[in-house]
Amino acid sequence: MLKQRIITALVLVALFLGALFLLPIQWFTLATVAVILLGGWEWANLSNLNRALRFVFLAVLGGVLIGTAQYVFSMDFASPDADRARQVLAVACGWWALAFLWVQSYPASAMLWGNRWARGLIGLVVLVPAWLSVVILRGQEHGAWLVLFVVAVVVFADVGAYFVGRRFGKHKLAREVSPGKSWEGFFGGLGACLVLALAVSLLLGLPLKNTVLFSFGILVTALASVIGDLVESMFKRHRGIKDSSRMLPGHGGILDRLDSLSAALPVFTMAALASELPKYL
């Protein structure tokens, strides 16, 4: 099992880095659409849709992706309309703030979202802004490094939470959703991301004001990544499944790998559009 997990991880990393650094923005966009559609198939399962309705959901998801591409990019993926992008990302950020409240009040909150159609709609709010965010970031100057940095933030939050939680974890973060996570681990993850933010600020020579704003943005991004992980865990628990699928040997499904990123990306992109970070890279 461990060997299978390692092999899958190496293949995923190679494909991700190859697409991120080697593909032109148009082809990168198409590759990310394919990933989002695969994630959409899994989300339809989380929503408890039957096989026929899953294809309907994919068709709707594809239509919304095309509509968003036209609205924000006018199909020119290197030149997004920043104001329109912020409108879509604001909806996503608002959703993740609401989702955290739902996680904290689960299972009572399921009366608000437990209907399969409601879960399907939530899937659109999760998947489409995540796709929009990664395409916007990739199209920026040094965009591949920006995307890679968001991944690093998620990894630092996860690793920091794991080790601190394992050593000091006593108070449950969301007992009914993910009993293994603790508040101590949560703050450990934030601490790891703060160290990352300060190290990058020092490396880039950011002024103090920019360092403070940058660090705050990274902490909010890390917080969002935790919420993304918890939300998918909540939906899987409600659905009664351990993994979103078995698409990735040893790793579960696409959503199991993208849950944290789906929340972190819109938050980071929203901050990046309002800052001058790219010019320091």
N, C-alpha and C positions, 0 to 999 in steps of 0.2 A: 504493500500500500504506500509506504514512504517513497519507494523507488518510483512508483507511478506518479505520485504527487510532485516529486522533484522534476521528472521528465516533462510533465505537463507545464510546470512553472517555467522551466527553461524555454520551452517552445513559445509560451505566451509572451515572455519577456522579449524574445527575439522578434516575434511578429510585431509587437507593440513598438519597439524601438525602430524597427525597420520602417514601419508605416509612418511613424512620427517624424523621423529625420530624413527619409529618402523620398517619400511620395510628395508630389506637388499638391497644393491645397485642394484642387478639384478631386483628385483621386483619394486623398486623405478623407475628404468629406464623404465620398461614396463608401469608403471602408467603414467609417464610423456609423453611417446609416445602416449598413449590414449588421453591425454589432448591436445597434439599438433595436432593430427588428427581431434579432434573436432574443434579446432581452424582453421584447414585447411579447413574444410567444410564451416565455416563462411567466411574465406578469399576468397573462391571460389565465394561466394555470393557477397562480396565486389568487386570482379573482374568482376561481371556481367556474370558469366558463367551459362549456363542452367543446369538443373538437371543431364543430362547425362555427360556433361563435368565436373561437380563437382566431379563425381566418378573418372573420368580420372585424375583430379588434385590430388585427394586423393591417387590414385595409384602411381602417380609420386612422391608426397611428401613422401609416404611410402618407395619408392625405394631410394630416396635421403637420408632418415634417415638411412636406412640399409647400404647404401654405406658409409655414414659418420661414422657410428658405426664401420664398418670394417676398414676404413682408419685411424681413430684416436685411437680406442680402441682395434682393432683386436678382438672385441666382449668380451674383458676383461675390464669391465667398472670401475674397481678399479685401472686400470693402463693405463691412457691415454698417448699417445705419445705427449709430450709437444710441440715439434716443429711443428708437423702436426696440433695440436689444434690451435696454434698461427696463422697458415696460414688461417684456416677457420675463426677464430675470427677477423683477420685483414680485411678480406673481409667484414664482418658484420660491423665493426667499420667504415670502409670507406663508406659503404652504408649509415649509419646513418648521417655521416657528409654531404653527398650529399643530403640526404632527408631534412635536415634543410634548405638548400638553396631552395629546391622545395617548402617547406612550405611557406617560406618568399615571394616567387614569384607567389604563387597560386592566381588566376586561370590560369595565363599564362603558368605555368609549366606543366599543364595537357596535353599539346601537346606532352610532352616527355614520359609520363607514362599513359596517359588516355586509351590507347589500352588495351583491356581485357587480352591479352596475356602478355603484359608487366607487368600488375598488378599481374598476376599469377606468373610470374618469381620473382617479388619482394617478393611475399608471401614466396617463398622458402628461399630467403635471410634473411627474417625476422624470420621465424619459426624454421628453422633447426639450426642456431647458438644459438638461445634461448634455444632449447632443449639441444644442446651440452654443453652449459655453465652450466646449472643447474645440469647436470649429472657429469661434471667435478668437480664442487664445492662440490657436495654431496659426491664424492669419496675421497675428501681431508681429512686430519686429522681435526677433529671438523667440518666436512663439513656441517652438518645440521645447525650449528650455522652460518656458512658463508652464506648459502642460506637465513636464517632468517634475517641476517644483511642486505643483499641486499633489502629484502622486507621492512625493517625498513627505509633504505635510501629513497626508493620510497615514503613511507608513510610520512616521515618528509618533503620531497620536496613538496608533495601534500598539506599537512596540512599547512605548512608554507606559501605556495603560496596562499592558500584560505584565510587565515586570514589577511595577509598583503595586498593582492589584494583587499579584501573586504573593508578594512579600508583606504588604500592609493591609490588604483589602478586608474590611469588616462590615462596612455599611453598604447595603445593596443599592445599586443605582436604579434598577427597574426590575424588581423581584419577579413580577408576573410575566415579563417579556424575555429577559436574559439574566437568569439567576447568577451567572458567573461574573457579571460585571459589577464593579463597586465604585463608590464615589472616590475612594482613594486612588483607584486606577484611573478614573476620569481625570482627576487633577494631575496625576502623574503624566498622562498623555499630553495635557495642556502644557505642563512644565517642559516636556521634551520638545514640543513645538516652539515654545518661547526661546529655548536655547538655539534651535534651528534658525529662528527669525533673527536673533541677535547676531549669530555667526554670519548669516548672509548679509545683514546690514553692515557689519564690520568689513566684510570682504568687498562689498560694493562701495564702501565709503559714504554711506548715506548720512546726511545731517541729522542731528538729534530729533528734530520735529518729524522728519520722514521716518526715522527709526521707530519712533513711538507709534505713528500711524500704521506703519508696515507691520509691526509686531501685533498691534490690535487686530488688524485684518487677518493675520495668520491665526490668532487665537479664535476668532470667530469662525474661520474656515475649519479649524480643528473641531470646534464645537459642532458645526454642521455635519462633519464626517461621522461623529458619534451618533448623532440623531439619525442619519441615513442608515447606519448599521442597525440601530434599534428598531427603526420602522420596518425594515424588511424582516427582522426577527419576529416582530409583532404579527405581521401578515402571515408568515410561515407558521407561527404557533396557532393562529386562528384557523388556518387552512389544515393544520395537522400534519405538516410535512417538515422534514429536516433540511432539505436542500431545495432550491428553486427548480433544479433539474439534475440530470446526470450527464450533461453535455460535456463537461470538462473532467476527465478521469482524475479522481483523487481530490477534486476541488469543488464538486457540485455543479452549479450552473453559472451562467454569465452574470446574473444578478448577484450571486454570492460573492463575486469578485468586484462588482461595480456599486454595491450598496452604499458604501461610504463616499465614493467618488461622485455618485449621482447627486448628493447633497453638497459636497465640498465645492464642486466645480462652479455652480451658479453663484455661490457666495463669493468665491475668489474672483470670478470674472466680473461681478458687479463692482468689487473693490478695484480691480485692475483698470476698468473703464473710467473710474473716477480718480485715478492716481497717475503719477508719472513714472511708475516703476520700470516699464520697458526701456526707458531712455538710459537707465543706470546699468543695464546689462551689457 
